[in-house]
């Protein structure tokens, strides 16, 4: 019997009767992290890493039945030993380890091996069965070190100030925005936040995080915002809310920005390949380092990466069809 299988509700562990990041309402859900394609409304019980709780409360509601667990603090459900381990994707993001009768499975959720300076760094977890995403599972995706990108972002902002422009940085309000904010050079100018980013920062402040920036409200005289940086989700692009901050130069922060065609389609002045997912090299390293005998590939370039793992490393590889993706739906204020 496979410990984990996929059914119409999501990734299921029959022995423990729990789902991992299910996409339909179930009795008990183990949640890897707070992005909307992995954490959904309607579960009777949620179990997640303790730093994911404020995000769950913000996005789904504080009235839910939530059990918070610490990293590397195992618990059992019907003989299945379960533990959460840092995934390096965003704050609180977790790989979920399940062990039963001497067999170990690891579900990565979304992850990256390279540290971004904000998220808890990825922890290698040895296993027999490894479930990996493949969002950037092609050799063309080879990202620079994130700290080099942070320097480039500050240089972009500094040049825009000298030319009389505001700087708009687009990135998901959970994850990308905090990475950007933590590495901005505050001596360059003022920092302003879209409401979605400010809401996320306020939720994270309840567990001790402190990110710079002032929320933009209807009371702000946006004509007086000069030489500032504005951090906003991608959904704010080309909206009346943003146009009130003109003149500005705009940049998208995303792994997809490694390809020039993606930058053109987004219509931005600059693209920074800042990703919270593994690139090709990281995916390959993870698969080999875990020592897994069987790799299951989910969302992204599943066919390509699964075939590569099998042919290149001689590791048995299969595809798990899931509903996860890399597009957070965020409503612009």
N, C-alpha and C positions, 0 to 999 in steps of 0.2 A: 504494500500500500504506500503510495506517495503521501508524505506528510502534508504537502501543499499542492492544491489543484486550483484551477480557475473555473468558476461557474458563472451564472447570470448575475450574481451579486458582486463578484470580485474574487480576490485571492483568498482561498479558504483552507483552514486547518480543521479537518473533521474531528480529530482526536480531542482537541481543546474546544471545539465548536466556537472558533473565533475567526474573524476576517481581518485581513491586512489591507488598509486603505480601500475599503469597499466603495463601490459607486452607487449602491442602492442601500436603503435602510436595512439594518440587521440588528441582532440583539447585542453583540459585543464586537467592537472595532478596535484593533490596534492601529494607531495612527503614527505614520513615520514623520510627518512634518505638516506645517500649517498652510501650504499652498492649496488652492481651491480644487485642484484635480485629485488631491490625495486626502483632503479632509472635507467631508461633506456633511450636510445637515441630515438629521433623522435617525441616528443610531440611538438605541436604548442606553447603551453604555459605551463610553470612550476610555481607552487607556493610551496615554501618550507620555512622552518625556516631560518633565516638570516645566521646562522653559517654553514648551509649546502651549501650555495651558492658557496664558493670557491672550495668545493669538486665537485659540479656539473660542474663548469667551467673547472676544471682539467680533469674530466673523460668524459665529454660529449662535452664541448666546450663553450667558452665564448660568442659565437654569438647567443645563445638561448635567447628567451623571458622569463625572469625569474622575478617573483615577490617575494621579500623577506618579510617575516613577522616575528615579534617578538613573543616570547612566551607570552601566555595569552593576546593577542591583537586581539579580534574578528573582523570579517568582514562578510558581507552578500553577498550571490549570490542567486538571485531569492527567497528571503525569508528564505533561509537556513543560519543560523548563524554558522560560522566556526571559530575554533580557534586551535592553536597548543600548546601542553603542553609537558614538558620534559618526555622522555621515559627512560632515564638512560642507553641506549644501547651503544651509541657512542656520540661523540661531535655533537651537533645539532639534535640528533635523537628526534623524536616527536611522541606523540600520537595525533591523529587528532579527534577533537570533532566536531560533527555536531548536530545541534538542529533545529527541524522544528515542528511547531504546538505543542510545549510543550513536545516533545519526544526527548530524547538525545541518540545518538550513539557515541561510542568511538572505534576508530580503533587504536590498539597499535603499528602496524608495528612490529618491534622487540623491546623488552624491558627487563629490569631487575629492581628489586626493590632495591637491595643492591647497595650502592654507590661504584664506583671504584676509586674515588678520582680525576677523570679527567672529565668524562661526567657530564652534568647537571643532578642532582639527579632526579629520578622518582617522578612524582607528581600524587597523587591519584586523579582521576577525576570520580566523581559519575555519573552514567548513568543508562539508562533503558536497553540498548543493548551494550554488550561488546564483541569486536572481539579480540581474543587472539591467539598468536602463541602457539605451543606446542612442540618446538624443543627438549626440555628435559622433556617431559611430562610423565615420568615414575618415580616411587618412588626410583629407584636405583640412580637417579641423585640428589645428595645432596652436594652442593659445599661448600668448606671452605670459610671463609671470604677472600676476595681478598687481603687484607693487610697482612694476614698470608702467602699467596702465594708469594707476593712480597719479603717478608723476605726470603722465601725458595729459590727464584731465586737468590738473592744476595749471599746466602750461597753456592749455586751450583757454581756460578761464582768464588767466593773466593777460593773454594776448587780446582777448575780447574786451577786457576792461580798458586797455590802452587804445582800442579803436572805438570806444564809446558804446559797446554793446553789453546787454545782459547775456548771461549764459544759461541755457536750459539743458538740463541733463535728464534724460528719460530712462527710467529703470523701474522694475517692479517694486511696489511699495513695501513688500516684505522680502528682505534678502538683499537685493541689488541696491536699494536706496540706502540701507544702513551701511553697507560696504563703502559706498561712495562718500556718505556723510562723515564716516569715521576717518577718512583719509584726505578730506579737503583741507587746504591750507587757509585757515581762517583769517590770516593776515591780508589776504587778497581783497576781501570785501565781505558783504553781508550774505547770509544764507537764508533762503526762503523755501517753504515747503507747501506742496499741494496738500489738501486735506487728507487724502488717503495715506500719504506718507506720515503726516503729523499724527493721525489716529494710531497708526502702527507704532510709532515711536512712543506715544503715550502709554500704550499697552505694555511695551517692553520696559518702560520706565518703572512699572510696578515690580519688576524683578531686578532692578538695579542698573539697567542700561541708561546711558545719557548721551544722546546724539544731538548735535547742534542744529539750529535752524528755527525760524519763526513761521508759524502757520499763516498763510495768506487768507484773510477773511474779507467779506464784502466791505468792511469798514476801512480796509487798507486803501490808501491813495496810490494806486499802482503806477501812476505817472512819476512818482517820486522814487521808485525802485530803479536805481542806476548802478551799473557795474556789479550787480549781484549775481549769484548763482541761484537758480530755481530748480529744485529736485521734484520731479513729478512722474507719475506712471505713464506708460506709452499711450494710454487712452486719452491723455490730455493734449496730445499733439493735434495741432490745427483746430483748436476749439476757441470760442469767444473768450473763455477763461484765460487762455494763454496769450491770445493776441493783445490783451490789455497790457502785456509786459513788453511790447515792442519799444525800441528795436532790440532784437536778440539774435544770437547764433544758437543753433540747437544741435544736440548730439544724442545719439541712441547708444545705450550701454547694454550690449547683448552679445552672446557668443556668435549669433548669426551675422554680426557685423564684420566678421572676418572676410566675408565675401562681398566684393564691391557691388554686385547686383542687388544684394539685400539692402545696402545703404541707399542705392538709387530708388528702390521701391519705397523705402520709408520717407524719402524726400528730406533727409537731414543734411546738415552741413558737415557733420563729422560722425564717424562710427567708431566706438571703442569696443573691441572684442572681449568685454568683461563678462565672464560666464560663471554661473554657479553650478554648472555640470562638468563632468569629466570630458576632456577632449579625447582624441583617438589614442594618444600615448598613455593617458591615465587609465582608460578602459582596459587596454592591453595589460598594463602593469597590475591592475586590480585582479583581473581574471587569473593571472599566473600566481600572484602572491598568496591568494586565498588557499591554494592547493586543492580547489574543488575538483571533484571527479565528474560533475555534471553542472553545466552552466545553462541558465534559462534567461533568454533575452526578451526584454519588454520594450516599451515605446521608443520610437525613433527609427533607426535603420536596422530593424530586427533581422531581416533576411540577410543583409550584407554582413553584419557583425557575427551573427550565429554561424554562418558558413565559414567565415574567417577563423573563428575560434576552433571550429572542428578541424579544418584543414591545416591551419598553421601550428596548432598546439596539440592536436590529437585528443582534445577534450570533448567528450560527448556534449552536444549543444542542442537545445530546443528553443522554440519560441513560445512565450506566454503572451497571448493577445489580451491587452488591457485597454482601459479607457484613459490612461494617463497621457499628458502632453506637456508642452512647454509654453502654453499660452494662458496666462492668468487673466481672467476677465475682471477688469476693475472699472468701475463707473467713474467717469470724470465729474468733478464738482462744477 
